[in-house]
């Protein structure tokens, strides 16, 4: 049985691949196909579908976050693997091969994951409120091994206005090291670089071309090492990124209709999910709208169907058509039109925005915020303030990263809805020219390979029945 290196090259599309000669050679020597993704086409949902073979209605990951009804709180980017319902790829393999060994480098829901190795971003949260870069690594001895070789995990280059190729390079080098030293049957790695400048500048921008070329250069040593060590490579993408030109403020619309409520602290407004009749958890081009009273659902649905930039408003019956009718989903799921996307903004006056709005704060914001990829262009000192904050961090001083713009118009790329054009669709690529049955049955009919088939595809390459 040959080992498999499963790479999640987020944002990879046929268009991006034209600027990636090394990855293109891998595809030319094996096979490639369009990947049919799931709704919502966002990281946590698609990864969970790939690893379980289930749709979101079955595995329960209905987005990058949702409203936890039993807590009365909105949480994005939770990390515990128990949130993912269903048997994962390596767990299925172990039913017939108990000694099957697997490792994960930066795929989501890594905490408590039953793989043999885990590497995932995990800051140090100091008692005085500071945050320092680090990673959670299991077994613990591997932490110092990786940081000794490649330095601390570059957390501030993994997300935020300073996100760059450096974080992807650290992941790729760590993955290549584990490929050579860890004796794994399955090694997974998540490579995020295309997410950054394609959202900042758009998928057809010069920066997008540069990002694809830079990622290909980082990938080359990893791909060469895998093939030299007799490892099959499977590269997948979760979604493609399309041009963005219309932010849609669902929560502000609900607030003006007196459906969403806020409360005040220190002169700033906070979303009040406990008393709101309806509110939205925005997640790129999809948002879950939670409606407290079933009697309000028709009214809210009619309101949102009339909003410019909204394509579909899905009730429970309509959600079932997309495999999204899980209890964690909102009473309504709203899908944006091509080029539109949803902000989480609920305040009506920027002076009363919560303090986290101008910072990189993915765990406190009640929705996804792509503006975190920018220094505020309206503040000429934003980058200088960022440098000063870095010095404060190194000196052990507390600081606030109030550098993010509140103008969503800077965002040029988005994703989340099912792709509208072939060039924007995600891909699956295999270095092994033998097409496994899990893919062949779709390719023979001229259909894309479903994301839910990735699990069976990998197991089939290794001769394991799912």
C-alpha positions as MATLAB code, in Angstrom:
seq = 'XXXXXXXXXXXXXXXXXXXXXXXXXXXXXXXXXXXXXXXXXXXXXXXXXXXXXXXXXXXXXXXXXXXXXXXXXXXXXXXXXXXXXXXXXXXXXXXXXXXXXXXXXXXXXXXXXXXXXXXXXXXXXXXXXXXXXXXXXXXXXXXXXXXXXXXXXXXXXXXXXXXXXXXXXXXXXXXXXXXXXXXXXXXXXXXXXXXXXXXXXXXXXXXXXXXXXXXXXXXXXXXXXXXXXXXXXXXXXXXXXXXXXXXXXXXXXXXXXXXXXXXXXXXXXXXXXXXXXXXXXXXXXXXXXXXXXXXXXXXXXXXXXXXXXXXXXXXXXXXXXXXXXXXXXXXXXXXXXXXXXXXXXXXXXXXXXXXXXXXXXXXXXXXXXXXXXXXXXXXXXXXXXXXXXXXXXXXXXXXXXXXXXXXXXXXXXXXXXXXXXXXXXXXXXXXXXXXXXXXXXXXXXXXXXXXXXXXXXXXXXXXXXX';
ca = [
       0.000    0.000    0.000;
       1.438    3.347   -1.082;
       1.206    6.299    1.306;
      -0.879    9.301    0.236;
      -0.116   12.988    0.685;
      -3.466   14.805    0.710;
      -2.982   18.518    0.024;
      -5.760   21.052    0.480;
      -4.677   23.873   -1.831;
      -7.457   26.244   -0.942;
      -8.616   28.465   -3.813;
      -7.051   26.299   -6.547;
      -8.991   26.534   -9.831;
      -8.240   25.814  -13.497;
      -7.402   29.496  -13.905;
      -4.909   29.495  -11.036;
      -3.372   26.228  -12.265;
      -2.290   27.886  -15.531;
       0.222   29.890  -13.474;
       1.545   26.869  -11.551;
       3.916   24.870  -13.802;
       5.114   22.381  -11.175;
       1.627   21.433  -10.039;
       0.527   21.319  -13.685;
       3.233   18.735  -14.429;
       1.915   16.645  -11.550;
      -1.566   16.784  -13.077;
      -0.222   15.958  -16.544;
       1.506   12.845  -15.184;
      -1.629   11.673  -13.371;
      -5.164   12.982  -13.783;
      -7.245   15.978  -12.775;
     -10.902   16.918  -12.731;
     -13.310   19.578  -11.584;
     -14.473   19.055   -8.010;
     -18.146   19.524   -7.181;
     -18.121   21.328   -3.850;
     -20.855   21.715   -1.228;
     -22.978   24.602   -0.003;
     -21.634   26.516    1.798;
     -18.352   26.364   -0.105;
     -16.267   27.388    2.899;
     -13.307   25.739    4.591;
     -14.829   23.936    7.561;
     -17.832   22.568    5.669;
     -15.916   21.329    2.623;
     -13.042   19.799    4.588;
     -15.510   17.918    6.779;
     -17.328   16.617    3.703;
     -14.078   15.419    2.141;
     -12.935   13.579    5.272;
     -16.282   11.973    6.191;
     -17.875   11.451    2.781;
     -21.024   13.111    4.171;
     -22.814   16.341    3.396;
     -23.247   19.120    5.998;
     -26.718   17.872    6.939;
     -25.030   14.670    8.125;
     -21.690   15.818    9.569;
     -23.116   19.005   11.077;
     -20.487   21.523    9.956;
     -22.897   23.979    8.387;
     -20.294   26.725    7.964;
     -17.153   28.113    9.515;
     -19.384   28.886   12.483;
     -22.981   29.005   13.598;
     -25.268   29.977   16.478;
     -24.845   27.482   19.309;
     -28.431   27.399   20.504;
     -27.630   25.549   23.729;
     -25.080   28.255   24.646;
     -26.933   31.242   23.232;
     -23.700   32.344   21.544;
     -22.270   32.667   18.039;
     -18.938   30.940   17.549;
     -16.757   30.798   14.465;
     -13.591   28.784   13.983;
     -14.115   26.318   16.832;
     -11.440   23.628   16.822;
     -12.625   20.447   18.525;
     -12.988   17.457   16.220;
     -16.002   16.142   18.129;
     -18.054   18.838   16.391;
     -17.650   16.841   13.170;
     -20.205   14.036   13.175;
     -19.265   10.936   11.188;
     -16.367    8.563   10.674;
     -13.260   10.166    9.207;
     -11.103    8.767    6.405;
      -8.364    7.299    8.611;
     -10.903    5.930   11.095;
     -12.536    3.986    8.274;
      -9.127    2.680    7.203;
      -8.387    1.473   10.726;
     -11.459   -0.756   10.738;
      -9.598   -3.053    8.334;
      -6.023   -1.894    9.032;
      -5.675   -1.172   12.778;
      -2.070    0.020   12.325;
      -3.002    2.661    9.717;
      -1.095    5.854   10.620;
      -2.264    9.355    9.733;
      -1.025   12.884   10.307;
      -2.638   16.308    9.975;
      -0.852   19.595    9.323;
      -3.357   22.457    9.601;
      -6.602   20.912    8.345;
      -9.385   22.271   10.540;
     -10.961   20.671   13.649;
      -7.559   19.364   14.695;
      -8.089   19.422   18.463;
      -8.938   15.945   19.660;
      -8.475   14.586   16.135;
      -7.727   10.857   16.160;
      -4.766   11.113   13.797;
      -1.364    9.998   15.082;
       0.186   13.431   14.469;
      -1.383   16.893   14.689;
       0.064   20.308   13.862;
      -2.308   23.278   13.947;
      -2.093   27.022   14.721;
      -2.744   27.739   18.384;
      -1.669   31.084   19.884;
      -0.399   31.468   23.416;
      -3.073   33.447   25.257;
      -1.237   35.188   28.076;
      -2.940   36.049   31.357;
      -2.507   39.789   30.706;
      -4.381   39.607   27.393;
      -1.417   39.378   25.038;
      -1.351   36.813   22.231;
       1.840   35.213   20.949;
       2.342   32.981   17.899;
       2.546   29.241   18.466;
       1.073   25.927   17.357;
      -0.586   22.960   19.022;
       1.478   19.892   18.187;
       0.955   16.276   19.105;
       2.951   14.333   20.146;
       4.384   17.152   22.285;
       7.994   16.278   21.442;
       7.297   17.146   17.804;
       6.673   20.795   18.739;
      10.280   21.569   19.555;
      11.473   19.460   16.638;
       9.524   21.548   14.134;
      10.151   24.935   15.739;
      13.833   24.066   16.052;
      14.002   23.401   12.325;
      11.650   26.048   10.951;
      11.115   28.597   13.740;
       7.896   29.481   15.546;
       4.695   29.048   13.588;
       4.183   32.408   11.791;
       0.712   33.099   13.141;
       0.557   36.719   12.023;
       1.377   35.660    8.453;
      -1.348   32.985    8.578;
      -4.217   35.497    8.791;
      -4.691   39.233    9.048;
      -3.276   42.216    7.154;
       0.236   40.700    7.214;
      -0.860   37.270    5.914;
       1.692   36.079    3.369;
       3.466   33.134    1.743;
       5.566   32.701    4.884;
       2.896   30.696    6.711;
       2.314   28.377    3.749;
       6.071   27.905    3.424;
       6.305   26.857    7.105;
       3.480   24.362    6.608;
       5.000   22.947    3.414;
       8.452   22.538    4.949;
       7.024   20.892    8.065;
       4.965   18.571    5.890;
       7.983   17.584    3.831;
       9.921   16.853    7.030;
       7.126   14.605    8.331;
       6.866   12.919    4.950;
      10.482   11.797    5.311;
      10.552   10.992    9.015;
       7.135    9.949   10.342;
       6.247    6.715    8.445;
       2.625    7.671    7.804;
       0.065    6.046    5.528;
      -1.794    9.348    5.152;
      -0.392   12.844    5.609;
      -2.722   15.826    5.171;
      -1.634   19.437    4.791;
      -3.606   22.658    4.327;
      -1.938   25.370    2.216;
      -3.818   28.689    2.504;
      -1.805   31.136    0.404;
      -4.218   31.627   -2.510;
      -6.890   32.761   -0.063;
      -5.089   35.988    0.737;
      -4.447   38.079   -2.353;
      -7.375   36.567   -4.270;
      -9.702   37.978   -1.598;
      -7.706   41.189   -1.309;
      -7.350   41.964   -5.008;
      -9.620   39.536   -6.891;
      -8.947   36.307   -8.783;
      -8.090   38.026  -12.089;
      -5.679   40.571  -10.605;
      -1.906   40.620  -11.204;
      -1.504   39.848   -7.505;
      -3.515   36.638   -7.989;
      -1.108   35.509  -10.708;
       1.861   36.292   -8.467;
       0.271   34.388   -5.570;
      -0.242   31.275   -7.698;
       3.345   31.370   -8.937;
       4.710   31.893   -5.421;
       2.678   28.970   -4.086;
       3.870   26.733   -6.919;
       7.489   27.504   -6.030;
       6.834   26.558   -2.398;
       5.021   23.395   -3.470;
       7.784   22.165   -5.776;
      10.178   20.720   -3.131;
       7.274   19.029   -1.324;
       5.945   17.438   -4.521;
       9.441   16.348   -5.571;
      10.067   14.779   -2.163;
       6.732   12.940   -2.180;
       7.334   11.373   -5.568;
      10.942   10.522   -4.681;
       9.721    8.654   -1.588;
       7.035    6.713   -3.467;
       4.110    8.717   -2.074;
       1.000    9.347   -4.169;
      -0.127   12.974   -4.121;
      -3.784   14.002   -4.122;
      -4.385   17.758   -4.271;
      -7.872   19.124   -3.663;
      -9.416   22.551   -3.375;
     -12.420   23.567   -1.304;
     -13.721   26.344   -3.547;
     -12.806   28.866   -6.176;
     -12.751   32.589   -5.494;
     -14.802   34.928   -7.690;
     -14.715   38.684   -8.113;
     -16.506   40.590   -5.334;
     -18.184   43.942   -5.856;
     -21.282   44.103   -3.632;
     -21.247   43.766    0.177;
     -24.709   43.049    1.621;
     -25.475   44.037    5.240;
     -28.143   41.529    6.285;
     -27.937   42.301    9.995;
     -28.402   46.014    9.402;
     -31.508   45.254    7.357;
     -32.876   43.060   10.158;
     -32.085   45.763   12.703;
     -33.900   48.470   10.760;
     -36.930   46.179   10.694;
     -36.670   45.915   14.501;
     -35.935   42.188   14.315;
     -32.332   42.416   15.551;
     -31.479   43.944   18.916;
     -28.249   45.270   20.393;
     -27.091   46.164   23.870;
     -24.527   48.774   24.880;
     -21.249   48.575   26.787;
     -18.869   51.499   27.201;
     -20.648   53.454   24.505;
     -20.374   50.640   21.959;
     -23.004   48.318   20.576;
     -22.974   44.546   20.846;
     -25.197   42.070   19.041;
     -27.835   40.632   21.374;
     -28.741   37.140   20.117;
     -30.728   36.362   23.273;
     -33.447   38.915   22.605;
     -33.256   39.305   18.804;
     -36.156   37.919   16.843;
     -33.817   37.338   13.883;
     -30.089   37.755   13.211;
     -27.618   36.496   10.621;
     -24.297   34.685   10.992;
     -22.495   35.885    7.867;
     -20.022   33.514    6.227;
     -18.707   34.850    2.920;
     -21.533   34.361    0.347;
     -23.800   32.372    2.669;
     -25.412   33.382    5.930;
     -27.486   31.462    8.418;
     -30.434   33.490    9.678;
     -31.734   32.375   13.070;
     -35.372   33.227   13.749;
     -36.585   32.808   17.329;
     -40.324   32.558   16.632;
     -41.435   30.212   13.816;
     -44.260   32.605   13.091;
     -41.688   35.208   11.975;
     -40.006   32.946    9.395;
     -42.292   33.852    6.430;
     -41.913   37.565    7.131;
     -38.115   37.375    7.407;
     -37.876   35.217    4.290;
     -39.978   37.672    2.268;
     -37.906   40.599    3.545;
     -34.608   38.998    2.566;
     -35.807   37.841   -0.848;
     -36.266   41.501   -1.721;
     -32.710   42.512   -0.793;
     -30.439   43.445   -3.739;
     -27.546   40.974   -3.887;
     -29.550   38.038   -2.484;
     -29.957   35.086   -4.837;
     -31.784   32.488   -2.731;
     -33.468   32.277    0.662;
     -33.659   28.644    1.749;
     -36.150   27.366    4.285;
     -35.737   23.886    5.782;
     -37.258   22.150    2.763;
     -35.010   24.064    0.350;
     -31.954   23.471    2.548;
     -32.567   19.725    2.182;
     -32.026   20.013   -1.585;
     -28.478   21.186   -0.839;
     -27.803   18.734    1.995;
     -27.746   21.570    4.526;
     -30.823   20.880    6.673;
     -29.033   20.247    9.970;
     -30.293   21.423   13.358;
     -27.309   23.789   13.562;
     -28.424   25.606   10.397;
     -30.459   28.761   10.619;
     -34.198   28.631   10.116;
     -33.257   30.347    6.859;
     -30.061   30.143    4.821;
     -29.386   33.059    2.477;
     -27.170   32.717   -0.603;
     -25.651   35.730   -2.338;
     -25.774   36.514   -6.026;
     -22.517   36.183   -8.005;
     -20.174   38.956   -6.936;
     -22.109   39.733   -3.758;
     -21.151   38.695   -0.221;
     -22.427   39.196    3.317;
     -20.918   41.353    6.046;
     -21.559   40.635    9.717;
     -22.051   44.358   10.501;
     -24.984   45.112   12.773;
     -24.185   48.680   13.945;
     -25.555   51.717   12.092;
     -22.894   54.219   13.188;
     -19.194   53.349   12.897;
     -18.456   55.373   16.023;
     -20.539   52.851   17.962;
     -19.017   49.732   16.414;
     -17.707   47.190   18.954;
     -14.021   47.382   19.790;
     -13.236   44.108   18.009;
     -14.544   45.453   14.681;
     -11.278   47.271   13.913;
      -9.078   44.360   14.944;
      -8.218   40.842   13.857;
     -10.518   38.936   16.186;
     -11.910   35.849   14.478;
     -13.289   34.284   17.654;
     -15.273   37.286   18.941;
     -16.788   38.569   15.716;
     -20.251   37.074   15.118;
     -19.463   36.467   11.460;
     -16.619   36.263    8.965;
     -14.761   39.508    8.228;
     -12.544   39.587    5.108;
     -11.631   43.197    5.912;
      -9.176   41.670    8.406;
      -6.858   41.120    5.420;
      -6.304   44.889    5.124;
      -4.596   47.689    6.961;
      -7.121   50.518    7.033;
      -6.329   52.627    3.910;
      -8.033   55.582    5.592;
      -5.408   55.556    8.343;
      -1.992   56.592    6.927;
      -0.334   55.377   10.129;
      -1.947   51.936   10.205;
       1.156   50.001    9.136;
       3.367   52.037   11.458;
       0.978   51.310   14.326;
       1.186   47.626   13.444;
       4.973   47.760   13.690;
       4.767   49.571   17.027;
       2.359   46.944   18.328;
       4.837   44.250   17.324;
       7.508   45.966   19.403;
       5.086   46.203   22.323;
       4.383   42.482   22.010;
       8.070   41.631   22.057;
       8.488   43.854   25.101;
       5.677   42.030   26.906;
       3.303   45.000   26.792;
      -0.416   44.861   26.055;
      -1.678   46.425   22.861;
      -4.803   46.745   20.706;
      -4.671   46.010   16.976;
      -7.119   48.703   15.821;
      -5.937   48.619   12.220;
      -8.747   46.990   10.230;
     -11.062   49.108    8.041;
     -14.809   49.234    8.542;
     -15.326   49.843    4.831;
     -16.095   46.479    3.169;
     -15.553   47.944   -0.296;
     -11.865   47.052   -0.227;
     -12.638   43.330   -0.601;
     -12.248   42.141   -4.207;
     -12.704   38.363   -3.967;
     -15.249   36.079   -2.328;
     -16.619   32.527   -2.271;
     -19.245   30.372   -0.580;
     -21.977   29.925   -3.191;
     -21.696   27.089   -5.689;
     -19.483   28.196   -8.588;
     -21.115   29.979  -11.503;
     -18.333   29.480  -14.080;
     -16.086   26.463  -14.865;
     -12.896   28.492  -14.390;
     -13.990   29.278  -10.818;
     -14.605   25.659   -9.802;
     -12.266   23.835   -7.416;
     -10.101   20.926   -8.607;
      -8.910   17.477   -7.644;
      -5.497   16.353   -8.935;
      -3.773   12.988   -8.518;
      -0.178   12.075   -9.318;
      -1.244    8.458   -9.890;
      -2.547    7.971  -13.459;
      -4.820    5.126  -12.363;
      -8.218    6.695  -11.773;
      -9.925    5.033   -8.785;
     -13.531    3.918   -9.065;
     -14.671    6.730   -6.746;
     -13.697    9.236   -9.460;
     -14.062    7.131  -12.608;
     -17.799    6.622  -12.243;
     -18.300   10.396  -12.436;
     -15.664   11.178  -15.061;
     -17.057    8.528  -17.421;
     -20.347   10.427  -17.410;
     -18.649   13.796  -17.901;
     -19.483   14.939  -14.382;
     -17.242   16.580  -11.769;
     -16.003   14.522   -8.826;
     -18.053   15.320   -5.687;
     -16.207   16.568   -2.627;
     -17.927   13.755   -0.706;
     -16.030   11.227   -2.879;
     -12.562   12.366   -1.771;
     -12.600    9.994    1.215;
     -13.504    6.986   -0.938;
     -11.039    8.126   -3.613;
      -8.065    8.123   -1.231;
      -9.042    4.825    0.359;
      -9.537    3.296   -3.086;
      -6.039    4.353   -4.151;
      -4.753    2.414   -1.149;
      -6.887   -0.654   -1.811;
      -9.080   -0.088    1.262;
     -12.837   -0.590    1.090;
     -14.840    2.269    2.584;
];
